[in-house]
Amino acid sequence: MFRSIYKLSTHLNNRCVMGTLSRGIAEKRPSMEKYFKDKRFIVTGASSGMGRVITGRLLGLDAHVFAIGKDTESLPCKAGRKMTNISVDIGDWDSTYCKILEIGPVHGLVNNAGVANIEPFLEMTKHGWDDTLNVNSRGIVRASQAAAKNMISEKIKGSIVNISSTISERAVPDHVSYCASKGALNQITRTMAIELGPLGIRTNNVNPTVVLTTMGKIAWSDPKKSGPIMNRIPLGRFAEPNDIADAVIFLLSDYSTMINGLNLYVDGGYMAS
């Protein structure tokens, strides 16, 4: 009798578990358009390159974008009901915090602003070091503090996406300040993930290899410089801005709600080689 009751109980429990699993599997995610429609996002470094493309993608998904750049003249010219241009130097600790705090609650922040001062180690300047670290590391901390506080105040389960680089782990000559800033960013992102995660905010990195923006094409046009990196990319090409935008949109969306503290390499297999 007890054995029969045990078998019945086990059978019912298994059915309950399978029912729960099947409901979870069958649950439909909203389309990207439905998820992003009318939500609010901040993109720093929105005036050119990857930032401009990411901004355009978010606008195309009917989101409201706060496009941040050093000067408003270079920002996208589509400012209107769904777009607000804001001028701020991300390297300025106090101004960055105040400007982003003024925006109010948002659903996501893309820390895309970045600079690269190309200097050999023995000739590295104080300006080059300070400028790179101020924008690529400190500025991201300050922007994220303001955006996260606004998310928390409205109980928004938001997403912060930081643009790092494969150079954070694979050193390149003449890029000591840039390598240092992106290596620091990897650890900043991990720390943010474990501190902000319990508050409902996810933080992840997108780590590209060389990206063929206008400036990227110029900087890596010399085969002697680009060849050694290209030879280690199994897919045989450098990244395009849209490749980075795809990764950012994914990490901002509800399709990545269990992803937190990740370095997402958009590198064609470079880090695996």
FENZI-V717545 format. One record per residue. N is the residue number from 1. RES is the residue in one letter. SS is DSSP state (hx for helix, st for strand, lp for the rest). Layout:
n;res;ss
N;RES;SS
N;RES;SS
//
This chain:
n;res;ss
1;M;lp
2;F;hx
3;R;hx
4;S;hx
5;I;hx
6;Y;hx
7;K;hx
8;L;hx
9;S;hx
10;T;hx
11;H;hx
12;L;hx
13;N;hx
14;N;hx
15;R;hx
16;C;hx
17;V;hx
18;M;hx
19;G;hx
20;T;hx
21;L;hx
22;S;hx
23;R;hx
24;G;hx
25;I;hx
26;A;hx
27;E;lp
28;K;lp
29;R;lp
30;P;lp
31;S;lp
32;M;hx
33;E;hx
34;K;hx
35;Y;hx
36;F;hx
37;K;lp
38;D;lp
39;K;lp
40;R;st
41;F;st
42;I;st
43;V;st
44;T;st
45;G;lp
46;A;lp
47;S;lp
48;S;lp
49;G;hx
50;M;hx
51;G;hx
52;R;hx
53;V;hx
54;I;hx
55;T;hx
56;G;hx
57;R;hx
58;L;hx
59;L;hx
60;G;hx
61;L;lp
62;D;lp
63;A;lp
64;H;st
65;V;st
66;F;st
67;A;st
68;I;st
69;G;st
70;K;lp
71;D;lp
72;T;hx
73;E;hx
74;S;hx
75;L;lp
76;P;lp
77;C;lp
78;K;lp
79;A;lp
80;G;st
81;R;lp
82;K;lp
83;M;st
84;T;st
85;N;st
86;I;st
87;S;st
88;V;lp
89;D;lp
90;I;lp
91;G;lp
92;D;lp
93;W;hx
94;D;hx
95;S;hx
96;T;hx
97;Y;hx
98;C;hx
99;K;hx
100;I;hx
101;L;hx
102;E;hx
103;I;hx
104;G;lp
105;P;lp
106;V;lp
107;H;lp
108;G;st
109;L;st
110;V;st
111;N;st
112;N;lp
113;A;lp
114;G;lp
115;V;lp
116;A;lp
117;N;lp
118;I;lp
119;E;st
120;P;lp
121;F;hx
122;L;hx
123;E;hx
124;M;lp
125;T;lp
126;K;hx
127;H;hx
128;G;hx
129;W;hx
130;D;hx
131;D;hx
132;T;hx
133;L;hx
134;N;hx
135;V;hx
136;N;hx
137;S;hx
138;R;hx
139;G;hx
140;I;hx
141;V;hx
142;R;hx
143;A;hx
144;S;hx
145;Q;hx
146;A;hx
147;A;hx
148;A;hx
149;K;hx
150;N;hx
151;M;hx
152;I;hx
153;S;hx
154;E;lp
155;K;lp
156;I;lp
157;K;lp
158;G;lp
159;S;st
160;I;st
161;V;st
162;N;st
163;I;st
164;S;st
165;S;st
166;T;hx
167;I;hx
168;S;hx
169;E;lp
170;R;lp
171;A;lp
172;V;lp
173;P;lp
174;D;lp
175;H;st
176;V;hx
177;S;hx
178;Y;hx
179;C;hx
180;A;hx
181;S;hx
182;K;hx
183;G;hx
184;A;hx
185;L;hx
186;N;hx
187;Q;hx
188;I;hx
189;T;hx
190;R;hx
191;T;hx
192;M;hx
193;A;hx
194;I;hx
195;E;hx
196;L;hx
197;G;hx
198;P;hx
199;L;hx
200;G;lp
201;I;lp
202;R;st
203;T;st
204;N;st
205;N;st
206;V;st
207;N;st
208;P;st
209;T;lp
210;V;lp
211;V;st
212;L;lp
213;T;lp
214;T;hx
215;M;hx
216;G;hx
217;K;hx
218;I;hx
219;A;hx
220;W;lp
221;S;lp
222;D;lp
223;P;hx
224;K;hx
225;K;hx
226;S;hx
227;G;hx
228;P;hx
229;I;hx
230;M;hx
231;N;lp
232;R;lp
233;I;lp
234;P;lp
235;L;lp
236;G;lp
237;R;lp
238;F;lp
239;A;st
240;E;lp
241;P;hx
242;N;hx
243;D;hx
244;I;hx
245;A;hx
246;D;hx
247;A;hx
248;V;hx
249;I;hx
250;F;hx
251;L;hx
252;L;hx
253;S;lp
254;D;hx
255;Y;hx
256;S;hx
257;T;lp
258;M;lp
259;I;lp
260;N;lp
261;G;lp
262;L;lp
263;N;st
264;L;st
265;Y;st
266;V;st
267;D;lp
268;G;lp
269;G;lp
270;Y;hx
271;M;hx
272;A;hx
273;S;lp
//
